[in-house]
Amino acid sequence: MERPHLKLPPWAKSLSARLLVLTVSFVMLAEIFVFAPSVARFRVDWLKAHLDSGYLAALALEATPDQMIPDDLEKELLSNAGIEAVILRREDRKLLLQRDDMPAKVDKNVNLTNFSIPMAVMEGLATLAQTEDRMLRVIGMPSMAPDFEIEILVHEKALTKAMRNFGWRVFGLSLMISFFTAGLVYFALNRLLVRPMRTLTHDMIRFRENPQDKSSLITPGLRDDEIGVARQELAIMQQDIQAMLNQRRRLAALGTAATKISHDLRNALATSMLMTEQLAKSQDDEVRAVVPRLLSSMERAVYISEQTLSFARETPAPRDLAKFTLIELIEEIRDQILLQKSENLMDGAAGRDLGDKAEPCTARIDIDLPDDVMLEADYDMLFRAFSNLIRNPLEAGADIVTVTWSYPIAGKTSDESDQSRSFIDVLIKDNGPGLPEKAIKNLFVPFAGSGRKGGTGLGLAIARELISTHNGELRLVATGPDGAAFGVKLPIIT
C-alpha cells in the first residue's frame, strides 16, 4: 500500500507559530506581576500628592492673621488641590479648610501611615475596578512636614480615572515590551531550534520518499549540541539503511535467481532419479553397485533445492492447526530416523522408503517427555523443525541424542489467564563434537550457519522460522567438546 505524501505544516500550525504565541503569553503573564504593584504604587503616590496639596492649602489659611480667608479663596485653594476638605492637626490646635457643599458622609478611610505592599496591591486593584464615586478620608503625614498629621477628603472617581489612564499606559508599554521580548526570544529560538528542526524534518521526508537516492542523505554539519548529534546519528542511520537496502536488493535478485535455478534443478534431478532407478535393473554388477550412492547424492541435491525453495518463499505457508501430544510427534521422528541406513543418514534421506533393505541406525535417540503435554500446532511444520534438530547432530558425528523437557519459570503461575498461555521447554542434547566457532557466529544465518562440510546452513534457520510461527523460541543452550544442546520453547494446551 502506498503511503501518503508527507509535507511540512503551514506556518499557522507550525512549531514557530506556537512558539511565538507561547512566548507572548508567558511574557504578558510576567507583566501582570509588574502591573499590579505599579498601579498600587501609583495610587499611594496620588494620595500622598493630594496630602501635600492639602497641606499647602492649610498653610495659606494659617498665614492669615485671624486664620480666616474669604470663601471664594477657600474654594479656589481646595479646587486647585483637588480635594474637598483639609484638617491639619498641630499639638495645640486644629486647622480646618472645607467647602460649604462638602458631603457629610465618608465612604472609606485610607490610612497611609500603616502602609503594606499586599494591602496596597489589593486596595489598588479594588479602586481600579470601582464604578461608584466614593468619598475617601485619607489620613497621613505630608512629605514637607512629617511631624504633622493631616486629613483630606477626596472623591475616589478622580483617583479611579487617573489610575485607569495610568493602567492603560502601563498595559500598552507592557504589550510593547512583551512583543519586543517575544520577538527576540522567538527569532533566537527559531534560529537555534525551529529552523534546524524543520530542515531536519524536511530531510527525513525527502529520504523517506526515495531512500536509495544518495542525494537525499543528510549532511551532518558542524553543530556539536543535541541537534548536531541528532543530525550526525541520523546521517549514520541513513547510510546504514541505504547499505541494507542495497544488500537486500542484491539478495532479492539473487534469491529470485536461486529459486528459479533450484526449481529447474529439482525437476532435472527428478528425471535423473527415474533414469537412475532404471539403471538399478541393469545386469552389470558394477553399474548396480554405484546406483545407491548415485540415488543418495541426487536425493540430497533434491533436498537442498527444496530447502532453498522453502526459505526463498516470501511469506510462510499457512498453518494447518491440529491437536496432538508432543511425545507422539517426537517418537514418530525418532522411528523414521532410526529406520534409515546409517550410510544414508544425511540431508534429504529422511522420509525415503528403503523397503526391505532398510537397516536400523546404530545411533540412539532417548526420549523423556510427559505423555499428557498437548500442542495445538501444524504437525508437519513442527515435524520438520524437530527432525532437523535431531538429525543434524547425528550427521555431525553424535551417536546419542536425548530429548528432555522442563517448565520455564514464566509458566509457573496461579493466574488462570496465564495458564492458558503456558509453555514447555524441550531440550535436545547430543554427545557430538559440538558446534565450530564459525557455526556459532552464524548460527541462524541462512547459507552461513552450517556446522558440517557440505551443509546448506538452512536447517536451523528454517527450524527457527517454523518454531517462531507457533509463537515459540529456538535457542542454543550450550556447546562444547562434549556435545551441543538446543532449547525449544513452545506454547502448550493446559
N, C-alpha and C positions, 0 to 999 in steps of 0.2 A: 504494500500500500504506500502510495506516495505521500510523504509528509508535507504539511502546509509550509508555505514560504514564510519565513520569519523576517521581520524588519523592526527597526528601532521605533519606539513610540513617539508620537508628536510631542512638541515642547510642552503643551498644557498638561500632559500626563507623564512627563519625563521626571527623572530624578532632579534635574535642575530646577524645574518649577516648584516641586515640593520643597526643595532646599531653600529657595527664596521665600516662600510663604512661611516656613517654619522659622527662618531667621528673623523676619519682620515680626512675627508673632512673639517670639521669645524676647526680642529687644523691647517691644511695646509692653510686654508683661513686666520687664525690669523697670521700664519707665513709670509704671504705676507706683512702685515703691519710692520713686523720686517725686511724683506728682503730689501725693497725699501730704508728705511733710512740707513741700513747698507752699501748698495752699494754706496749711495750718500756720506756717511762719508768716505768710502774708497777712492773715487775719490778726495775728498778735501785733505785728508791726503797724497795721492800720489802726488798731485800737490805741496803741501807745502814741501814735502820731496825733490822734484826736485828744488824748490826755494832755499832751504838750500844748496843743492849740487851746484847750480849755484853761490850762494854767496861765497862758499868756493873756487870755481874756480876763481872768481873775486878777492878774497883776494890774491891768488897766483900771479895774474897779478899785483896787487897793491904793492906787496912786492919787486918787481924788482926796481932797481934804476931809470931806464928810463921808467918804466911801459911798457916794450916791452919784449916779450918772443918769442922763436922760434915757427915757425908754427907747427912743429911736437909736441911740448909740449902743444901748444894751443889745437890742435885736440885731444890729449890724455886727457887733462883735461875735455873738453866738452864731449868726448865719455864716460869717466868714470861717468860723471854726468848725461848722458842720455839726453842731451839737444843739441840744435843747436846753440844757441847764448845766451849771458847774457849781460844785461845792468844794471849797478849799478849806481844809482844816489846819489850823495852827494850834500852838499849845494853849493860847489864851482866848482865841476867838475863831469864828467860822464865817467865811465869806460865801455868799450865795448870789449867783447870777443866773437868771432864768427868764424865759419868755412868759408873756402873760397867757398865751394859749397852750402852754405845755400840758400834755396829758398827765393826769394824776396817777394812772396805772403803770406800773413797771412789770413787764412780762418775764424778764430773766435777769439775774445778777451774774456778772462776769468779774471775777476777782483775779487780776493779773499778778497779784503778789504771790499766789500759790500756783506757779506755773510748772506743768509737767508735760513732757512730749506726748505720751499716749492720750492724755486728756485734751491737749491742744489739737491733735490729729482728729479725734472723734468729734470735738465741737466744731472744728473747721469743716469737716465733711457734712455735718448737720446744718451748718449755716449755708453751705453751698447748695444744699437741697431744699432750703427753706422757701416756702411760697408766700407766707404771710409777713406783713410788716410789723415786727415786734419791737417793743421799746426795751432797750438794754440799759441796765445800770452798771457802768463799768467803774471798778474800783482799782486804783493803782497809785504809783508814785511817778511823777513826771521826771523825765531824764535830766532836766535842768535843775531840779530841786529834789533830790532823792530823799530828803528828810521830811518832806511834806506828803500827806496823803490827800488825794484828790478823787472826786467822784464826778462822773459826767453821765448825762442821759443822751442816748443817740439812737436813731432809727436803724434797725437791722437791715432795712431794704437797701439803703445806700451801701452798707457793707457787703451784702449779698451780690449786688450788681458789680461792685469793684472786684470781688473775688471771682465772679464768673468771667469777667473780662480778663483777669489775670490767668484764670484757668485755661481759657481758650488760647491765650498766648503761649502758656506752658505746653498745652497739648500740641499746638502747631509746631513749636520748637522740638518737642519730643518726637513728633512724627517725622520731622526732617532728620533728626539725629538717627531715628530708627532706620529710615530708608537709606541714609548715608552709611550707617554701620552695617546694615544688612547687605547693601551693595558691595562694600569692601569684603565682608565675610563670604558673600556669595561668589564674587569673582575669584577670591583666593581659593575657596574650596572647589569651585568649578574647574579651576585650572589644575589644582593638585589632585582632585579625586574624580569629579564627574566626567570631565573630558577624557581622562585616561580610561575610565570605566566604559564610556561609550565607544571609544576606539577599540578597547579590548573586546567588547560585545560584538561590535561590527566585524572584527577579525574572526571571532568564533563563528558567527553566522556564515561568513564567506567560506571558512574552512569546512563547515558542515555541508554546505551546498556542493562543494567539489573537493573532498578530502585528498584526492590524488593529484591535485594541481599544486606544483611546488611553489608557485607564486602566491598561494594562499597561506603559506607558513608565516607565523608571527615573527617579527623582528624583536628580540628581547629588549634592546635599548640599554641605557646606562644607569637607570634608576636602581638604587640599592635598598629602597624601602619595601613595604609589603606588596605594593602594586608591581614594583620591579621584579620582586621574587615570583609573583604570580605569573607575570609575562614570561619569565625565564622557564618556569616549570611548565607552562602551557606550551611554549615552543618545543621543549623536550618531548612532551607528551604527543604533540602533533607529529614530530619526526618519528617517534616510535609507532604511532598509528599508521603513518604512511608506509613505514617499513613492513609492518604487519599486514597491511592491505596488499602491498606488492607481493609479499611472500604468499599470502592467501590466494591471490590471483594466479600466481605461478603454480601453486599446489592444486588449485581447482582445475587449471588446464591439464596439469599432469595427471590428476585423478580421473578426469574425463577420458584422457588417452589410455590410462591404465585400465579403466573399466572396460573400454571397448576392446583393448587387447586381451584382457582376461576373459571377456565373453567369447571372443573368437577363438582364443586358445582352448577354452573349455570345450567348445564344440569340436575343434580339431582333435583334442585328446580323446573325446568320447568315441569318435570314429576310429582312432588308432587303437583304443582298447578293444573295440569289436574285432578289429583285424588281428590283434594280438591273441585274443581268445581262440580265433581260428587257427593260429599258429600252434596253439597247445594241442591240437589234434594231429599235428604232424607226426610222421613215422620216425623222423630223425630225433634221436635221443638228445643230441646237443641243443637242438632248437627248443625241445620241450624243457630242457634244464634252465634256459635263460628266461623262459616265459614268466615264471612267478616274480622274478626281480624286475622284469620289464613292466609287468602289471602294477607292481608296488610303486615303481617310480612314476608311472602315469597317474595312479590314484593320488599320489602325493601332489603332483602337479595340478590335478583337478581340484584337490582340497585347497591348495594355495589360491587358485583362481576364485573359488567360491568365497574364501576368506576376504580376498581383495574386493570382490563384488559386494559382499555384505558390508564391509567397512565403508566403501565408497558411496553407499546409499545415503542420500541427503537426510532423510527422515527415518527414524526407526519404524520397523514394521509394527502394526497394531497388535496389542496383546490379546491373546485368547485365554481369558482367565478361567481357572478351574480350581477346585479344592482337592488337595491331596496331602499326604503326610510327607514330611521331609525324609524320613528313613526309606520310604518307598522309592523316592527319586534317587537317593544315593546308592541304594542296593542295586537298582537297575543299571546305573552307570558302572558300578563295580563288576557286575556279571558280564556286561558287554565287553569291558576292557580285558578281563581275565580269560575270556574265551578266544582271544586273538593269539596268534603265534607271536612269540617274543621277537622273532626276527622281523615281523611286520608291525611292530609296535612303534608307529610313527604317525605324524600328522596325516590325516586322511584315511588311515587304515581302520579307525574305529567305525563300527557300524557295517563293515563289509561282510557279507555272507561267505564264509570259507567252507561251508558244507562239512562233510565228514572228516576233512583233513585238518580241521582246527585242533590246536593243541593248547592246553592250559598254559597260562603265563606263569613264569616262575616267581613273579613279584607277588606281594601280599598287600591287600587293602583291608585295614581293620576299621570297623565302624562302631562307634559308641555314641548312639543317638537315641533319644526317647522315642517311644512308639506313638505318642499322642500329640506331637507337635504338628499342627496343621498350617498349611500355607494356602493362600489364595493368589495364584500367580499363573503365568504362562509356563506350562510344563516343558515345552520344547526349548524355550529360551533359557530356563534355569538348567535344563539337562545339558545344553551346550556349554553354559558357563562353568558348571561344576565339572563337566567332562574335561574341559581344558585345564582346570586347576588340578585335577587328579592325574591326568595323563602326562602333563608336562614334566613333573619330577621323575616319573618312570622312564621317560625318554631321555632325561638328563643323566641317568645312572642310578637312581634310587631303586631299592627293591622292597621298601616298606613305606606305605602311606597310611597315615592314621587320621581319621575324621572324627573329631570330638566336638563338644558343644559346651556352652555356658550362657547364663542370662546376664546381659550387661546391667550395670548398676542403675542406669536410667530406666530399665524396665521393671525394677522392683519398687512398686508404688501401690498404695492402697486406694488411690483415686480411680473411680470407675472409668472416667473419661480417658485416663492414661492407660488403663488395662486394655482398652480396645485397640491401642496402638503399641502393644508390647513387641519386643524384638528378641531375637535369639542370635547369639554369636556362634558361627560354625568355624572351627579351627581345623585347617588342613595342614598337617605336618608330614615331613618326609625325612629320610636318613641319607639324602643325596649329598652331593658336593657343595650345595649352596649356590647362590647366585654370584656371578662375576661382578666386578665393580662397574663395568660398563653397563650391564643389565640393570643394576640398582639405580644408576643415574638416570636411565631412560626407561624406567620400569613399565610405565603405561603409555609410552610414546610409540605410536604405530611405526613399524618397519625399523625401529631402533632399539626395542627393549627385549630382544631375543637373548636367552641365556645359553644357547647351544648353537653349534655350527649348522647352517642350513635352515634355521628357523626364520619365520617371517616377522616375528615381533608383533603379530596381530592378536595372538591368543589372549594375552592379558588385557589388551586394550578393548577387545570385543567383550570379554568377560565382565570387565568393569562397566562397560556401557549397558550390557544386558541387566546387570545387577542394579545399576543406578535407575534403570527404567522401572524397577519394582520398589523404588524408594529405599534401596539398600546401599551398602557401602562395602567396597573391596579394598583391603589394605595389606601391606607387608608387615607382618608382626615381628619376624626375626629371620636372620640368615647367617650362615657361617659354615665352617667345615663339617659340622655335624648335621647339616640339613637346613631347610628353609621352612617357614610357617606363614601361611596366608590366613587372614581372618575375613569372614563374610558375615556382615550384619544384615539380617532380613526381618521385615515385619511378619508377625505370626497372628493367627486367629486364636483368641482366648475365650 
